[in-house]
Amino acid sequence: MDLDPEARELMQAIRAHIDSLPACERLNALLKFVAVMLDYLTREQVLSIRAEMIETFGELQLSEALNLLDGHLALRELQGERE
């Protein structure tokens, strides 16, 4: 998905807002953001966000979310969706 400049700016503003939240609220906000945007993100974007989440929060805190992301990506592959 190639975002137009306005959409890219909006996504960056949302991420900046999430990053400004107290640490205890960031993970939940990021997971909600990804859940809403999942159908609009490319495989590469999902993988990039996944890696960033692991780096920031660790795999232990994210095990359920990672399973959902991985399952979503596997389903995309099975359905033959474009990346």
C-alpha positions as CSV (number, residue, x, y, z in Angstrom):
1,M,0.0,0.0,0.0
2,D,1.5,3.3,-1.1
3,L,0.0,6.0,1.0
4,D,-0.6,9.5,-0.3
5,P,1.2,12.3,1.7
6,E,-2.0,13.2,3.6
7,A,-2.6,9.6,4.8
8,R,1.1,9.1,5.6
9,E,1.0,12.3,7.7
10,L,-2.1,11.1,9.5
11,M,-0.5,7.7,10.3
12,Q,2.6,9.5,11.6
13,A,0.4,11.7,13.8
14,I,-1.4,8.7,15.2
15,R,1.9,6.9,16.0
16,A,3.3,10.1,17.6
17,H,0.2,10.3,19.8
18,I,0.6,6.6,20.8
19,D,4.3,7.3,21.6
20,S,3.3,10.2,23.8
21,L,1.0,8.1,26.0
22,P,2.2,6.8,29.4
23,A,4.2,3.6,28.9
24,C,1.6,1.4,30.5
25,E,-1.0,2.5,27.9
26,R,1.2,2.4,24.7
27,L,1.0,-1.4,24.0
28,N,-2.8,-1.4,24.2
29,A,-3.1,1.7,22.0
30,L,-0.7,0.2,19.5
31,L,-2.5,-3.1,19.4
32,K,-5.8,-1.3,18.8
33,F,-4.3,0.8,16.0
34,V,-2.9,-2.3,14.3
35,A,-6.2,-4.2,14.7
36,V,-8.1,-1.3,13.0
37,M,-5.5,-0.8,10.2
38,L,-4.7,-4.5,9.6
39,D,-6.7,-4.8,6.4
40,Y,-5.2,-1.6,5.0
41,L,-1.5,-2.4,5.7
42,T,0.7,-4.3,3.4
43,R,2.5,-7.5,4.5
44,E,5.7,-5.5,4.8
45,Q,4.1,-2.9,6.9
46,V,2.6,-5.5,9.2
47,L,6.0,-7.2,9.6
48,S,7.7,-3.9,10.2
49,I,5.2,-3.0,13.0
50,R,5.5,-6.5,14.4
51,A,9.3,-6.2,14.6
52,E,9.0,-2.8,16.2
53,M,6.5,-4.1,18.8
54,I,8.8,-7.0,19.7
55,E,11.7,-4.6,20.0
56,T,9.8,-2.2,22.2
57,F,7.7,-4.6,24.3
58,G,9.3,-8.0,24.1
59,E,7.8,-11.3,22.8
60,L,6.5,-12.4,26.1
61,Q,4.0,-9.5,26.5
62,L,2.9,-9.9,22.8
63,S,2.5,-13.6,22.4
64,E,-1.3,-13.5,21.8
65,A,-1.0,-10.4,19.5
66,L,1.9,-12.0,17.5
67,N,-0.2,-15.2,17.0
68,L,-3.0,-13.0,15.7
69,L,-0.7,-11.1,13.4
70,D,0.9,-14.2,12.1
71,G,-2.4,-15.9,11.6
72,H,-3.7,-12.9,9.7
73,L,-0.6,-12.9,7.4
74,A,-1.0,-16.7,6.8
75,L,-4.6,-16.2,5.9
76,R,-3.7,-13.5,3.4
77,E,-1.2,-16.0,1.8
78,L,-3.8,-18.7,1.6
79,Q,-6.3,-16.3,0.1
80,G,-3.7,-15.2,-2.4
81,E,-4.0,-11.5,-1.6
82,R,-1.5,-9.0,-3.0
83,E,1.2,-7.8,-0.7
